[in-house]
Amino acid sequence: MANFHQVALTFVPGIGPITARALIEHFTDADSIFQAGKRELSAVEGMKSKTINAILEKKGFDLAEKEMVFMEQLNVSSYFYTDENYPARLRHCYDAPSLLYFKGAAELNKKKVISVVGTRNATAYGKELCNELVSGLRSQDILVVSGLAYGIDIMAHKACLKEEIPTIAALGHGLDRIYPAVHTGIAEKMIAKGGLISEFPSGTIPDRENFPRRNRIIAGMADATIVVEASFKGGALITAEIANSYNRDVFAFPGRTDDEFSVGCNYLIKTNRAHMISNINDLEYILGWTKNLKKEAKQISLQLNLSADEKKVTDLLEKKDLVPIDDLLLSTGIPQSKLAMTILGLEMQGIIVALPGKMYKLA
């Protein structure tokens, strides 16, 4: 649970996710930021005098106090980006929210997380694809993320509830309301095993500009984003573009060339922005997932002259069958550029194998 100063930091005028991270990197924690003087705050790169004065004047403290009361009354949790319970995949995104509000019971850092998005005007074809996709995920220990919107989003959530798969909705407003209101019943059912997540505090209305920000949470929380059905314009393609910018896998179901709500998917496939899939088997193959995977203990010969970084990677791979690149980054603590060279070296030695979907395992 985030503390008061972590919550208050998000209410200070002029402080967004990137500035918040810069401040935390400089001062280590939020408490120290509000204890710092003008000279100390000025030492942080990119800090404007307006923002410094807002911190010194503790602007936003009154709003933070109200938010703390709201969270307590409605049993809402809040996770600062340095918290263990903050979605680890999202934390790696440069523009990730510094604070998330969450109501629910889902584990946000499951081993497998996917996002399912699509048009608000889902056709019978899209609905069938969505239901078959989610049904096929039943055997996987997985978390499904979407946006609670009309069309494919709500179809994905409903299918998850039917298959008893944890599902989370990322919202473009505060957790004091549900939009669209007609999905309130579904949202309430989701809280029992899944949940609702948002970077927006209570009182935030579902303004149009909030939804692209919401979409980056959908893309950033997942290993892969699946576009079921989409027109050429709309939130689904925005989410796919964001996922690509985060170096996450994107998948799309193809459709007829003259179908308005398949144009977006066909475009993603045609321009190599998405893998083409036709069923769950395609998804599992590309991501390197296999059903009933048998664990085998694999020992690295002591005669191998491994560096300290190489040993960190192999030690982790000995404990797990398949490890995505994000988990390697998070668990080993090796900088991204250095990790890439370490992985390449291990591959050249024949010690590890790279699989589709940026997954790795021992050879």
GUDOLO-601963 format. One record per residue (C-alpha): x, y, z. Coordinates in steps of 0.1 Angstrom, whole numbers, padded with zeros to 4 digits, always signed. Example, Ala and Ser with C-alpha at 12.3 -4.5 7.8 and 13.67 -1.06 7.14 Angstrom:
BEGIN
+0123-0045+0078+0137-0011+0071
END
This chain:
BEGIN
+0000+0000+0000+0013+0034-0010+0020+0058+0019+0007+0094+0021+0036+0111+0005+0036+0087-0024+0000+0095-0030+0005+0132-0025+0033+0133-0051+0008+0124-0078-0014+0154-0068+0014+0180-0071+0008+0202-0101+0035+0197-0128+0045+0162-0116+0038+0134-0140+0051+0098-0141+0085+0107-0156+0092+0136-0132+0081+0115-0103+0106+0088-0112+0134+0114-0116+0126+0127-0081+0125+0093-0066+0158+0083-0082+0174+0115-0068+0159+0114-0033+0153+0076-0029+0118+0080-0014+0088+0103-0015+0091+0114+0022+0125+0129+0014+0111+0149-0015+0088+0168+0007+0115+0173+0033+0139+0188+0008+0147+0225+0004+0146+0246-0028+0183+0241-0035+0181+0203-0032+0150+0202-0054+0167+0225-0080+0195+0199-0083+0171+0174-0100+0174+0176-0137+0145+0192-0156+0127+0206-0125+0109+0238-0131+0106+0266-0106+0068+0263-0106+0070+0226-0097+0096+0232-0070+0073+0259-0054+0043+0235-0056+0063+0209-0037+0075+0234-0011+0040+0247-0006+0028+0211-0003+0001+0217-0030-0022+0187-0034-0019+0175+0002-0056+0183+0008-0066+0161-0022-0042+0133-0011-0059+0133+0023-0093+0130+0007-0080+0102-0015-0066+0083+0015-0100+0084+0032-0117+0073+0000-0094+0043-0003-0100+0032+0032-0138+0035+0029-0140+0016-0004-0113-0010+0003-0091+0003-0026-0054-0005-0026-0027+0018-0040+0006+0007-0054+0036+0030-0059+0058+0019-0087+0086+0009-0063+0061-0014-0044+0065-0052-0047+0028-0056-0057+0030-0030-0086+0028-0048-0120+0064-0056-0127+0060-0057-0165+0044-0022-0164+0072-0009-0142+0097-0014-0170+0078+0010-0193+0094+0045-0192+0061+0063-0189+0044+0039-0165+0021+0055-0139+0039+0063-0107+0008+0052-0087-0020+0027-0094-0053+0023-0076-0066-0012-0075-0098-0029-0062-0099-0067-0065-0082-0100-0056-0060-0108-0087-0023-0114-0085-0009-0086-0108+0023-0104-0114+0012-0137-0126+0036-0157-0147+0015-0152-0178-0005-0121-0185-0022-0111-0218-0043-0082-0229-0073-0087-0252-0086-0056-0271-0108-0048-0301-0135-0028-0316-0166-0015-0297-0187-0027-0326-0179-0064-0324-0194-0086-0351-0206-0122-0346-0172-0133-0361-0153-0112-0335-0174-0124-0306-0169-0161-0316-0131-0155-0319-0130-0139-0285-0149-0167-0268-0128-0194-0284-0096-0176-0275-0105-0172-0238-0119-0208-0237-0085-0220-0250-0067-0201-0222-0085-0221-0195-0057-0246-0191-0031-0218-0186-0025-0201-0152-0031-0167-0167-0044-0132-0161-0064-0114-0188-0064-0076-0190-0089-0055-0210-0107-0021-0208-0144-0028-0199-0155-0010-0230-0183-0021-0253-0176-0048-0278-0145-0071-0276-0134-0058-0242-0166-0067-0224-0168-0100-0243-0133-0109-0231-0142-0101-0195-0175-0121-0197-0157-0151-0212-0131-0150-0184-0158-0150-0158-0175-0180-0174-0142-0199-0176-0131-0187-0141-0100-0170-0154-0089-0139-0134-0095-0107-0154-0087-0071-0148-0102-0040-0163-0080-0009-0167-0102+0022-0164-0100+0057-0178-0115+0072-0147-0115+0069-0109-0126+0038-0090-0156+0057-0076-0176+0049-0108-0180+0025-0137-0181+0035-0173-0201+0025-0192-0226+0022-0163-0243-0007-0180-0211-0028-0172-0214-0022-0135-0227-0057-0128-0198-0074-0147-0173-0051-0130-0186-0061-0096-0183-0098-0104-0147-0093-0117-0136-0079-0083-0139-0114-0066-0111-0130-0087-0098-0102-0109-0102-0065-0103-0103-0029-0115-0072-0008-0119-0066+0028-0127-0040+0056-0124-0068+0082-0119-0080+0092-0084-0116+0093-0073-0136+0120-0089-0119+0117-0123-0146+0115-0150-0141+0094-0182-0129+0122-0204-0118+0112-0239-0081+0121-0233-0079+0096-0204-0084+0065-0226-0050+0066-0245-0034+0068-0211-0055+0039-0199-0044+0019-0230-0007+0021-0221-0016+0003-0188-0034-0025-0208-0004-0028-0231+0023-0025-0204+0008-0050-0179+0009-0079-0204+0034-0101-0221+0014-0098-0253-0016-0079-0266-0042-0097-0288-0063-0076-0312-0094-0096-0320-0113-0073-0343-0106-0036-0351-0113-0009-0376-0086+0013-0390-0092+0040-0363-0098+0033-0326-0083+0024-0293-0074-0011-0302-0048+0000-0327-0035+0026-0303-0030-0001-0277-0012-0023-0303+0011+0006-0312+0019+0012-0275+0026-0025-0270+0050-0025-0299+0068+0006-0285+0073-0014-0253+0088-0043-0273+0059-0066-0264+0044-0092-0287+0012-0082-0306-0012-0107-0322-0041-0101-0345-0068-0123-0360-0071-0117-0398-0105-0110-0414-0120-0104-0448-0104-0076-0468-0138-0058-0472-0148-0061-0436-0147-0027-0418-0139-0042-0385-0111-0064-0397-0093-0036-0416-0073-0027-0385-0062-0063-0378-0052-0069-0414-0032-0037-0414-0013-0047-0383-0004-0081-0399+0004-0066-0433+0028-0040-0418+0045-0066-0395+0031-0049-0364+0014-0081-0353+0018-0118-0356-0011-0134-0374-0030-0160-0354-0061-0180-0362-0065-0199-0329-0051-0205-0294-0025-0230-0307-0009-0203-0328-0006-0180-0297+0009-0208-0276+0034-0217-0302+0047-0182-0308+0048-0174-0271+0066-0207-0264+0038-0219-0241+0032-0257-0239+0006-0275-0220+0015-0300-0194+0051-0289-0195+0073-0313-0175+0099-0298-0152+0133-0313-0154+0161-0303-0132+0190-0292-0153+0224-0287-0138+0251-0265-0153+0285-0282-0153+0308-0267-0127+0336-0269-0152+0319-0241-0172+0337-0208-0167+0306-0186-0163+0308-0149-0154+0288-0136-0124+0261-0122-0148+0259-0155-0167+0255-0174-0135+0226-0151-0124+0208-0160-0157+0215-0197-0156+0205-0199-0119+0172-0184-0127+0166-0207-0157+0174-0237-0136+0144-0229-0113+0119-0222-0142+0112-0239-0175+0106-0208-0195+0115-0172-0185+0105-0141-0205+0130-0113-0210+0111-0090-0186+0115-0115-0158+0152-0119-0165+0156-0081-0163+0136-0079-0131+0151-0109-0113+0188-0106-0122+0190-0068-0119+0214-0067-0149+0210-0036-0170+0191-0042-0203+0221-0036-0227+0244-0058-0206+0218-0085-0203+0214-0087-0241+0252-0093-0244+0251-0119-0215+0222-0138-0232+0240-0137-0266+0271-0152-0250+0252-0180-0233+0234-0188-0266+0267-0189-0284+0280-0214-0258+0250-0235-0263+0239-0231-0227+0205-0214-0233+0180-0214-0261+0159-0185-0273+0122-0193-0281+0095-0172-0298+0079-0145-0277+0113-0134-0262+0113-0165-0239+0145-0183-0228+0153-0218-0214+0183-0240-0207+0195-0259-0237
END
